Amino acid sequence: MTLLVYHINKVHSTKDSGGENSMLITVDKRGSINLPKTLRKELGIESGSYLNLKVEEGGAIVLYPVSVYPSIRLSDKGIAKLEEARRSGKGKMPEWMLKEIESV
């Protein structure tokens, strides 16, 4: 798993940056940060990608690239219909669901 670690301090100094994998970034007025293009490309992060954020003891902010998949909640009646369709072999999955399965 690849992980990105950013230490955001009030003082903008690279002297205590923590090594060669560190970089100085700024937080804009909306609270957003910009990840450098080379880093995004290297890690496969693009517009719409999800990152899980964790704040560690001492204030380190850790971002983990994650994949998010939609989930479906069915009522008991819906589950029964799905099981019946699977057993009969006659049920057809919705097109959007087939596309989701193929893209994983």
Backbone bond lengths (Angstrom), bond angles and torsions (degrees), N, CA, C in turn:
res aa  C-N    CA-C-N  psi(-1)  N-CA   C-N-CA  omega(-1)  CA-C   N-CA-C  phi
1 M - - - 1.445 - - 1.524 108.50 -
2 T 1.321 116.23 136.81 1.453 121.95 176.80 1.511 108.71 -91.43
3 L 1.326 116.71 139.90 1.448 117.44 176.66 1.511 110.34 -137.00
4 L 1.308 114.99 145.47 1.454 122.54 179.05 1.508 107.79 -108.21
5 V 1.321 117.27 132.12 1.457 120.52 179.66 1.514 108.61 -123.74
6 Y 1.323 117.17 127.90 1.456 122.53 178.39 1.511 109.27 -127.08
7 H 1.325 116.93 128.13 1.461 122.40 173.04 1.524 105.67 -103.45
8 I 1.314 117.75 113.57 1.453 120.88 -178.99 1.519 107.83 -105.85
9 N 1.316 116.02 113.58 1.461 122.78 -177.95 1.517 109.74 -111.16
10 K 1.321 116.51 162.28 1.459 120.69 176.50 1.523 110.72 -69.17
11 V 1.325 117.04 -32.58 1.462 121.34 -179.88 1.521 108.38 -92.98
12 H 1.323 116.93 124.44 1.459 121.12 -179.95 1.521 109.64 -86.34
13 S 1.307 116.26 85.17 1.456 121.78 -179.56 1.513 108.89 -130.81
14 T 1.317 116.99 134.66 1.454 120.05 177.96 1.516 111.58 -94.31
15 K 1.340 118.32 -0.52 1.464 120.93 -179.54 1.519 111.62 -64.56
16 D 1.317 117.75 -34.57 1.460 122.03 -179.41 1.528 110.56 -105.72
17 S 1.316 116.85 32.03 1.462 120.00 -171.37 1.518 114.62 -72.05
18 G 1.334 118.37 -16.72 1.456 118.91 173.94 1.512 115.67 94.44
19 G 1.313 119.30 14.09 1.458 119.49 174.32 1.505 113.94 121.17
20 E 1.324 114.84 -177.54 1.458 120.76 -173.04 1.520 114.06 -71.08
21 N 1.336 119.28 -19.03 1.458 121.69 178.31 1.520 112.48 -88.27
22 S 1.312 117.67 5.71 1.460 121.72 -178.78 1.519 110.52 -92.75
23 M 1.307 115.72 154.84 1.464 121.11 174.45 1.517 108.31 -150.68
24 L 1.299 115.46 151.77 1.455 122.00 179.68 1.519 108.67 -91.61
25 I 1.318 116.52 126.03 1.456 121.34 175.87 1.520 107.52 -128.11
26 T 1.324 116.42 162.15 1.461 120.38 179.53 1.530 109.49 -118.53
27 V 1.300 114.76 158.24 1.458 122.13 176.73 1.520 106.93 -104.92
28 D 1.344 117.62 127.58 1.462 119.38 -178.96 1.527 110.94 -82.23
29 K 1.332 116.42 -179.87 1.465 120.90 -174.48 1.530 113.17 -64.75
30 R 1.340 117.64 -19.83 1.469 120.80 176.89 1.526 112.15 -89.40
31 G 1.341 116.73 -3.17 1.461 120.55 -177.98 1.514 113.43 88.99
32 S 1.328 117.01 8.93 1.464 121.54 -178.95 1.519 111.44 -87.95
33 I 1.336 115.30 152.35 1.458 120.69 172.14 1.522 107.99 -119.85
34 N 1.319 116.32 152.62 1.457 121.31 176.55 1.513 108.96 -109.62
35 L 1.327 116.25 126.20 1.450 121.04 175.23 1.526 107.69 -89.10
36 P 1.324 118.47 131.66 1.463 120.59 -179.57 1.533 111.88 -56.17
37 K 1.337 115.38 144.51 1.463 121.88 -177.11 1.526 111.74 -56.34
38 T 1.335 117.10 -42.29 1.467 120.00 -178.76 1.527 111.02 -62.04
39 L 1.315 117.13 -38.30 1.462 121.57 179.06 1.526 110.53 -69.03
40 R 1.340 116.41 -44.60 1.472 120.05 178.27 1.527 110.61 -59.26
41 K 1.324 116.10 -43.70 1.463 120.68 -179.26 1.528 110.58 -64.61
42 E 1.325 116.59 -45.55 1.465 122.09 -179.19 1.525 112.01 -60.05
43 L 1.333 116.95 -37.00 1.462 121.59 -176.41 1.529 113.64 -97.40
44 G 1.339 116.88 0.15 1.458 119.97 179.41 1.514 113.79 71.46
45 I 1.332 116.64 27.58 1.464 121.34 179.38 1.521 108.05 -93.91
46 E 1.322 116.48 124.20 1.462 120.51 179.40 1.518 109.38 -132.30
47 S 1.313 116.01 176.30 1.455 120.49 179.74 1.526 109.43 -55.06
48 G 1.317 116.73 129.20 1.457 121.35 -178.40 1.518 114.12 93.60
49 S 1.339 117.67 -7.63 1.468 120.63 177.04 1.524 109.48 -66.97
50 Y 1.306 116.34 151.45 1.458 121.86 178.17 1.521 110.43 -104.45
51 L 1.338 115.42 140.01 1.457 122.67 174.90 1.518 107.65 -126.14
52 N 1.315 116.96 131.97 1.459 121.79 175.05 1.525 107.43 -88.39
53 L 1.334 118.12 127.20 1.456 122.67 -177.72 1.516 110.26 -103.67
54 K 1.337 115.78 133.30 1.462 121.54 177.78 1.521 107.79 -132.79
55 V 1.332 117.13 134.26 1.463 121.68 175.11 1.521 106.90 -102.03
56 E 1.324 115.55 118.21 1.460 120.62 -178.91 1.518 110.80 -91.64
57 E 1.321 114.83 165.27 1.452 120.73 176.81 1.525 108.62 -56.60
58 G 1.312 117.10 135.09 1.454 121.45 -177.53 1.520 112.95 94.16
59 G 1.339 117.73 -5.66 1.456 121.34 174.73 1.512 116.42 94.94
60 A 1.327 118.84 4.34 1.470 120.20 177.98 1.527 109.19 -67.86
61 I 1.317 115.77 134.65 1.461 122.05 177.25 1.520 107.20 -103.28
62 V 1.328 116.30 122.10 1.460 121.36 -177.58 1.524 108.23 -114.90
63 L 1.333 116.38 129.41 1.457 122.15 177.92 1.523 108.95 -113.59
64 Y 1.331 116.34 124.57 1.453 121.94 177.57 1.528 108.85 -110.19
65 P 1.341 119.14 121.61 1.464 119.25 172.28 1.531 109.05 -63.97
66 V 1.317 117.01 131.41 1.461 121.62 -179.18 1.521 110.25 -134.12
67 S 1.309 115.73 159.01 1.458 121.98 172.98 1.520 107.56 -103.33
68 V 1.312 116.28 137.71 1.460 121.72 -179.99 1.522 107.69 -117.22
69 Y 1.308 115.40 125.81 1.456 120.87 179.80 1.522 108.93 -116.80
70 P 1.334 116.70 139.14 1.461 118.83 179.61 1.524 110.69 -67.09
71 S 1.304 115.51 147.63 1.460 119.77 176.52 1.522 108.97 -116.33
72 I 1.292 114.52 153.81 1.461 120.48 -179.05 1.520 107.89 -119.24
73 R 1.319 115.62 131.12 1.465 120.38 175.67 1.518 108.07 -109.73
74 L 1.303 114.77 127.21 1.458 119.94 179.88 1.522 110.09 -115.92
75 S 1.313 114.39 147.11 1.466 119.60 172.77 1.530 107.52 -73.79
76 D 1.312 116.22 170.69 1.472 120.02 176.79 1.529 110.60 -57.50
77 K 1.333 115.97 -38.70 1.464 120.53 179.07 1.532 110.05 -65.33
78 G 1.337 116.93 -41.47 1.462 121.01 178.89 1.517 112.17 -64.99
79 I 1.335 116.89 -39.92 1.467 121.54 177.97 1.526 109.90 -64.10
80 A 1.327 116.33 -41.87 1.469 120.40 179.00 1.525 110.64 -61.97
81 K 1.331 117.50 -42.63 1.470 121.08 178.73 1.521 110.93 -64.51
82 L 1.318 116.97 -40.72 1.463 121.16 179.19 1.526 110.53 -63.77
83 E 1.329 117.22 -45.11 1.469 121.15 178.65 1.525 111.38 -63.11
84 E 1.326 116.42 -39.67 1.467 120.72 178.23 1.529 110.49 -63.92
85 A 1.320 116.97 -42.94 1.464 121.05 179.52 1.528 110.78 -64.48
86 R 1.326 117.20 -39.65 1.468 120.55 178.29 1.535 111.03 -63.41
87 R 1.325 116.29 -44.17 1.472 120.54 -178.57 1.527 111.22 -65.48
88 S 1.318 116.98 -40.94 1.464 120.69 -175.84 1.525 112.06 -76.63
89 G 1.314 116.68 -24.92 1.467 119.84 -177.42 1.517 112.53 74.26
90 K 1.324 117.30 2.75 1.462 121.25 -177.86 1.520 112.57 -96.68
91 G 1.315 116.11 -18.50 1.463 119.17 -178.52 1.519 111.19 -71.58
92 K 1.313 116.46 145.53 1.455 121.20 -179.92 1.526 108.31 -118.67
93 M 1.332 115.11 133.55 1.463 119.66 178.84 1.523 109.19 -74.58
94 P 1.326 117.42 146.47 1.464 120.37 177.26 1.537 110.59 -61.03
95 E 1.319 116.14 148.21 1.474 122.23 -177.86 1.525 111.97 -56.91
96 W 1.344 117.96 -41.58 1.465 120.36 -178.70 1.525 111.07 -62.92
97 M 1.340 116.49 -34.20 1.460 120.05 -179.51 1.531 110.24 -71.74
98 L 1.318 117.30 -38.99 1.464 121.00 177.10 1.525 111.03 -61.72
99 K 1.338 116.82 -41.16 1.470 120.80 178.18 1.524 111.13 -63.38
100 E 1.330 116.88 -40.98 1.466 120.84 178.56 1.520 110.87 -62.56
101 I 1.322 116.76 -42.38 1.462 121.12 -179.55 1.525 110.18 -64.85
102 E 1.332 117.36 -42.22 1.464 121.42 -179.94 1.517 112.44 -66.31
103 S 1.324 118.15 -31.24 1.467 121.25 -176.18 1.523 113.14 -79.87
104 V 1.323 118.30 -10.86 1.469 121.00 -177.93 1.506 110.94 -82.77
